[in-house]
């Protein structure tokens, strides 16, 4: 019979690639970590790590074992939370992850009414982008995540994750106030083909922007890059270039000297979802926060740039619910 402590130690070592970092995370002495791994390898009759000078690497056997160990720990954590909620109705703990613009808009709008109705719940909110939020969700670090996707990129859905669409964000164009097109309420992206651009750097947002521009027949002349949308607006106001912004980011604030126009559809859409682990325990606490998130968009959207309903069947790789 494998001990639960050894499974936890093994997963931490696999995550960090280091006995030392795993010991720091778990609060153990390093010799104790080494002992647990050695004992686990003896019990399994297999070497789990290739011990290199600077980093541990999982062996093939180690990867197989990790694929089983992580779901076991996640299910046990779910069971513990469900038992706690059963005996202490209305209390418990909820861990939520959200990407930065959602953390600045949706999270406060949802957390306020949620806390008012469930003051005894320990609510933990973490700001993290989807490439890290989804593995954290699957690994049991979060109970639910607010993530986004660009359907035009055609990324495959992770079968371990269930997605509930909150809204579609059709994006917006940011122009300097004195720009020749600043008086137009709606712009086609190809009208900006000869402009200097302020773009995101390496990210899904960058990839989607580049694809949408190329679909319109040009490659944007990126003169500077930032993933901070307030910095992006500041650079636009300074006349450095034009930019595409999510409508949700515009709802946070509009910088002086920036004019916002709607981007003509259907060019570039970012969809926001509530993501949960497939088959995971759905506590009353989690369901209450999901309900608060469903109401949040109407309280944070810019009235000139409304967020739109989105059909889950449009997401690449997902079956049509009507079929």
N, C-alpha and C positions, 0 to 999 in steps of 0.2 A: 504494500500500500504506500503510495507516494504521499509525502507530507505537504500540506498546503503552504507552509513557510518556504519550502524548497521551490515550489512552483513560483511563488512571488519573487524570490531571489533570482531564479533563472530568468524570468521575464524582465526584471530590471536590468540584469547584466546584458541581456540581448538588446534591450532598448538603448543602453548607453555605450555598449561595446567596451565596458571597463568595469573591473571589480571595484576600483576606487570610487567611481561615480555612483555605482549601485549602492555601495556602503554609505556614502553621504546621503543619498536619497532615502534609504531605509533606516538610517540611524544606527547601523551595525558597525562593528569593527571589521576591517578588511579581511583578517584571517577567518572570521566567521563566514563571510561571503564565499571565500575560496573553499572552505570546508563543506558548505552546503552544495556547491556545484560539484565538487569531487564525489560527495556521497550520492548525489543524484545520478552522476555518470555511472557509478558502480551499480546502483539499483537498476538502471536501464540497460546496462551492458553496452554503452555506446559513448563515444566522445562527442560532446555537444558543441565544443568551441575549439577552433584552431587558434592557439595562443601565439600571437605575433608580438614583436617587440613593442609596438605602439598601440595596438588595438586588437581586441578579440573579434574573431569572425565566426559566425555560426557555420558549423559543418552541415552537410545535407541532412544528417540525422537530427541535428539541432533545429534546423528550420522546420522539419516535420513535427517535432515535439512542440515547438513554439506555436504552430498553427492549431494545436489542440489545447495547449496550456492557457493561452489568452482567453478563448471563449469560456473555459472552465472558471477562471477567476472572475470574468465578467458576470457569468450566471450566478455565481455565489454572492457577488456584490448585489445583484438584483434581488436575490432571495433575501438577503439581509435587510435591504431597503423595504421590501414588501412586508416582511415581518414587523419592522419598526412602524410602518404606516398602519398596519392592522391593529397594533396595540396602542398606538398613539395617534389617533385620527386627527387630521388637521395640522400635524407637525411633520418633521422629517427634514430632508436635505435635497436641494435641487441644484444641479451644476449645469450651467448653460454657457455655450460658446457662441460668439457672433463676430462677423467681420467688422472692420472699423466703422464704416458708415452706418451699419445697422446698430452697432454698439452706441453710437452717438444719437440715434433717432428712435429706432424701434424699442431698444431695451428700456430706456427711461419711460416711454409711453406704456409699455407692458408691465414693467416692474412696479410702478406706482399703484395701480389698482390691484395688482396681485398681492402686494404686501399689505394693502389695506384690508383685504379679505382673509389673508393667511399670515398674520403677523408672527406666528411661531415657526414658520418655515425658515430654515437656514438657506438663503439664496446666494449662490456663488456665480458671478458673471465674469467670463474671460474673453478678452478680445483676441481673436485669432482668425487668419484667413482660411478659406476652404481647404487648400492643400494640406494643412495641418489639423484643421478641425475634424475632418472626416476620419482620418486614422485615430484621432483621440476619441471620437465618438464610438468607433468600432471597438477600440481597446478598453472602453469603459471609463475613460477619464471624464466624459460629459454624459449627461442624461439626454440632452437634446442640443442641437446646433442650428443656428441660423446661417445658411450658406447661400451662395449664388452660383449661377452657371450661365454661360453664353451658349444657347442651343446651336447657334451657327457654327461653333467649333466642333460639334459632333462628338464630344467626349462620351465614352461609354459609362453607363451607370454602374456603381458598385453594388453587386447583388446583396450585400450585407446591410444596405441602407434603404430606408423608406423615405420618400420625399413628398411633402405636402406643399404645393405652391401657394405663396402668399400674394405675389403680384408680379407683373412684368414691368420693367423699367425701360422705357423707349429711348432713354438718353437725351441729352440736350447739348447744344453748341454754346460755348462761351466765347464772346468776342470783346475786344477793347471797345469802350464806349464810343470812340470816334471812328470806328471801322465803317467802311463804305456799305456794308450789309447790315449794320446795327439796327436799322429800323424794320427789318423783316421778321415777322413772328415765326415763320417756318423756313428752314433752309435744307436744301439737298446737299448731301456731303460732297458731291462732285463740284459744287460751287466753290469749295475751299481747296481745290486741288493744287493751286499755285501759292497757297499761304504757307508761312512758317508755322510749325506746330509745336505745342507743348504736349507731350504724350506720357503715358505711364511707362515705367521701365519693365523689365522682364516679369510678366504675370499674365494671367488669363485676360485681364483688361487690355493689356498691350496687344496680345495676339488677336483678340477680337477686333480691335480698332484697325490694325494693319489689314486684316482680312476684309473688313467692310470697305476700306479705302481701295484695296486692290480690286474688289468686286465692282467698284465704281470707276475703275480704269486708271488709278494712279497710286503711287506710294507716297505717303506723307513725308514732308521734309521736317524731320524731328530735330529742332534746334536745341531743345533741352528736355529732360525727362524727370518726372517725379511721380510718386504714388500718393502724395499728400494732396488732396483735392483743394484744400485752402491755399496751399502754396501754388498750386496750378492756377487758381483764380488770380492770385497776386501777380503771377508772371504774365497772365493775359492782360490784366489791368495796366501793367507796365509796358505793354505793347510788344512783348517778346514773341507772341504767337497766338494762334487760336487753339481751342481744346474741346474735347468731348468729355462731358461729365455725366455721371448717373443723376437722374432726377432726385434720387434720395440724398445725394451729396449736396445738391443745390438747396434742398430743404433745410440743411443745417444752417447755412448763412450765404448771403450774396455779398461779395466784396464790392466796395465802391469802385466805380470805373469799369465794371464788367456788365455787359448786356447778355442776357440769356435768350436763346431762340430754340424752339422745338426742332428736333431733327426729323426730317421727313421719313415716314415709314414706308416699307419695312426694311430698315437698314441695319440697325444695331440695337439689340434688346438684351438686357441683363435680367435674369429671373431670380427672384429671391424665394427660398424654400425653408420650411422647417424640416430638419433631417433628424431621424431617429434610427436606432438599430433595429433591424428586422427581427421580430420575434421577442424583443426585450420586454420586460415588465413595464407597463404603462401605469404609473401611479396616479392617484387622484391629484396629487400636487403637480405632476408634469402636465396632466390634461388641463388643469386650471391655467397653467402658464401658456400652454398652446392657445387656449381660448383668448387670453389677454393679447397674445401676439397677433391673432387674427383681427382684433379690433384696432391694433396700433397704427397700421398704415394711414387710416383716415384721420388720425390725430397729428400726423407729422408731415404729410405731403404738402408740397407747394401748390396752392390753388390754381396757379397758372400752368402747372406741370403735373397733372394728376397721374397717379400710379394706376395700372390697369390690371384687371383679372387675367389669369393665365391658365390655359388648359394643360394639365400634366401630360396629356397624350402628345403634345408638341415636342417634348424633350426627347432628344436623340436616344434611341435604344429602348424607350419605354413603350410597352404595349398600349394600344388604345383601350381605355376602360370600357368602351361600348362594344368591343369585340368579344 
